Amino acid sequence: MSLSIYFKEFKYNIQLAYPIILAMLGHTVVGVIDNIMVGKIGATELAAASLANSFVFIGIALGVGFSTAITPLTAHSDSAKDTSEGRKIFINGLFLCCILGLFLFGIIFLAKPLLVYMKQPQEVIVLAKPFLDIVALSLIPLIIYQAYKQFSDGRSRTKNSMYATIICNITNVFFNYVLIYGIWFFPEMGMLGAAYGTLISRVVMLVYMHFSLHSQVEFHPFLKNISWGEIQKQMILKISKIGFPSGLMSFFEVALFVGAVWLSGMIDIVSQAANQIALSMTSMTFMLASGLGVAAMIRVGNQRGLKDFVKLRVVATSIILMGVITYVVLASVFVLLRGYIPMLFVDNHDVSEAFVNQEVIKIGGQLLLVAAIFQISDAIQVIVLGALRGLQDVNVPMILTFISYWLIGFPVSIYLGLYTDLKAVGIWIGLLAGLTTAAICLSLRFYVLSKRLIQNN
């Protein structure tokens, strides 16, 4: 096919995806803001926040990944104009997200003693423990919020989560500032102030999203007069059948990056701090691809409901093409600014920490070079994964992601990071290997399935 057929889809893709991208960027900006503000306190504090957040990222991956099951099911019911089915999806999805949020908080809270056995610097562990308690608690409102968000996205109303995230970030910046530094009548809490800022902002985000959807007439048939009697075993199983493999897929990828945090900590504090800088930047740019992945999930889910499989393949390919173009540009930015970006995360005026900060900047710049390349692979795999979720194909992709990240990527990270002079750079080369493998395998899976659907239609 001519490329023009894909370019024609760009306008609608952008209209659908940009609110999702802004919303997802907002989630990551919360973490980036925390890291910048904590990093100004010191490299040890930044490493401690990195270690604590690594546990929370696992919970977020499982919870958010599970909640994505709501979106393709909602998109399918929306294209079929089945209001009754849509209401069942929302109510049961919300119930599952409430239970999952509480469960994930409990697991992370109980897993806190594992910090001692992870061969991390003792001063980092001491600071990480109380920080972890507070940020882990924020998982509860965050995962419940996801039920509202995924349902709204599935109905192509993607601006709701965008506005919710903007409010979340404004709240986070305010409370971070006043609680870290003790402005006005607020206590000076240091790095713990960033943790409380995150918790408060996520509660505010949930409250806003709840009242926002309730105020919109089109959501009244789904949200009004909810009762416990509407919890149905059949729908819970239907959502879980997609949600659990989706959650595991997200877990496999995020856990790979969490593994990179732990490996970096086994090298030294400087490597861990530099790793957190590069991870913060790539997490932020990754949200562009994640937004496109959700757009692919919605559009593919709609076309699946309409049984227009030729259009389905065109739509998915157009979004993949958008992702590749976008990330080639971002890779260039990372390469050009690799020496300057790490400076944002350290206090360049702190003479006592000057040598440590210079090492953090140097290693962070090297990691951004590797990140510039792997972003392209990362974009492809997450967009294709969204398309596969739109097809409600999750079991085989789950296996493919496990193989890519944990049988290929992580062993390479361990070997190059701990047993060669590459150290932190070697860890990130392993990430590149895992993401590239996943991009290739998942792409092949999607095109085989879509070709089969076209031929059998």
Salt bridges, closest charged atoms under 4 A:
GLU9 OE1 - ARG299 NH2 2.93
GLU9 OE2 - LYS311 NZ 2.49
ASP78 OD1 - ARG155 NH1 3.30
GLU85 OE2 - LYS238 NZ 2.97
ASP133 OD2 - LYS112 NZ 2.90
ASP153 OD2 - LYS149 NZ 2.52
GLU218 OE2 - ARG157 NE 2.91
GLU230 OE1 - ARG87 NE 2.60
ASP393 OD1 - ARG445 NH2 2.85
